[in-house]
């Protein structure tokens, strides 16, 4: 396994498509997407340091600084980074940040929804917003952040960036395809630097519009575009931490462990892969999909075919093109960026791509996928409620169902990532259990707050015109 340079030398980052400049962390942070259309990854994987004493329960922030420091060293002062990390998690409702809850038989839930917008995206974005502010202030610059959301990224990004003088943010969401709670968490924020756009189309359409804006080099430079969704490496970096934290809380981060992740855009589970490359002994990754099952297709057959995006009870996973899979393909193809670019170009042109049998065999050694439809999702929510009194959101329920379908070794603990608070999806939860989950106090008046957003067609020129119209100079 490749090791990273010494801590005083910034770790280089390379594009998954092989034709963009190599950058240091803070430049990757502000760039988001590489200029060749690829995603940035570290040139080499740092390794975890010596394991703490067996059974130790370190503060989340201490683990976070240890795990992330090799990726940022040489670009940020250590004391400054420690302060940013401490501030990022000071608003979480539990000091554990990500509590680990047993479900029985060596199966655990890692609750990732205790941040301000009740979803796992807060864990990375509360960090990323502060990193942006620090670096832009240091440089005397400002940026226009544009992002696409399938539900949760938008509100978490807005919460992280609101009222920051050096940032404007425009978030695109698919009209009518996010839950009402998810939409209102975005559209009721009255900050002058926050702008929401409902797009006629799917999340994939929104994501394509964002990528098209980044690939328009003149527009990108004119508006000083940047990104905080999971195409930005810093988002993935912030998520690596809780995989290590989960292993430590189970007693020993050097012991075998497995993870089950309800997955849409693939960034959350790729962070687990990064933790594995750093030395965490992850024996199995289970990828849970809803009826939009292109990832399950890939991990079971080695093929992907773009299909229609179907609405489901787990809307954050209503995706057919998972951007972060590109980062795994880069590793699978021997870090050959040109091979990745050719494969993805063919995928976009033909709507279908297949990896060879040898690479599929490598994948299937550690990766599994399961498709969970809406009826199964509601059945899992109902079953867990009846057995434990615990309410699950639909995405977490997909992960729990995928664990049941794919778990290989009952002697190895498996952790399902609980990605959202059940109150974000009250209709589905109430339909399954008869119990309508309440929003926490800080969001109790959400449905009384006025909304503010614009509705635009799935048209690049229209969206670019809107971005220009709201940009502050």
Buried (B, 14 or more C-beta within 10 A) or exposed (E): EEEBBEBEEBBBBBBBBBEBEEBBBBBBBBBBBBBBBBBBBBBBBBEBEEBBEEEEEBBBBBBBBBBBBBBBBBBBEEEEBBEBBBEBBEEBBEEBBBBBEEBEEBBBBBBBBBBBBBBBBBBBBBBBBBBBBBBBEEEEEBBBBBBBBBBBBBBBBBBBBBEBEBBBBBBBBBBEBBBEBBBBBBBBBEBEBBBBBBBEBBBBBBBBBBBEBBEBEEBBEBBBBBBBBBBBBBBBBBBBBBBBBBBBBBEBBBBBBBBBBBBBBBBBBBBBBBBBBBBBBBBBBBBBBBBBBBBBBBBBBBEBBBEEBBBBBBBBBBBBBBBBBBBBBBBBBEBBBEBBBEBBEEBEEEEEBBBEEEBBEEBBEBBBBBBBBBEBBBBBBBBBBEEBEBBBBBBBBBBBBBBBBBBEEEEBBBBBBBBBBBBBBBEBBBBBBEBEBEBEEEBEEBEEBEEBBBEBEBEBEBBBEBBEEBBEE
